[in-house]
């Protein structure tokens, strides 16, 4: 909703629907350096991605495995 985006934007990074639906690109067989999408994840988070195989950025942000 545009009004909420405007209010929260000074404090948070607001991702658009297209960004949340971006497909996750994993390099198979690797934990370190496995994620091909631009990211700032730590090693433990990357290991979770390899294990859980999320399909989109939204699945990573709003995951059920934590």
Helices and strands as residue ranges (DSSP letters): H 2-8, H 17-20, H 43-52, H 57-61
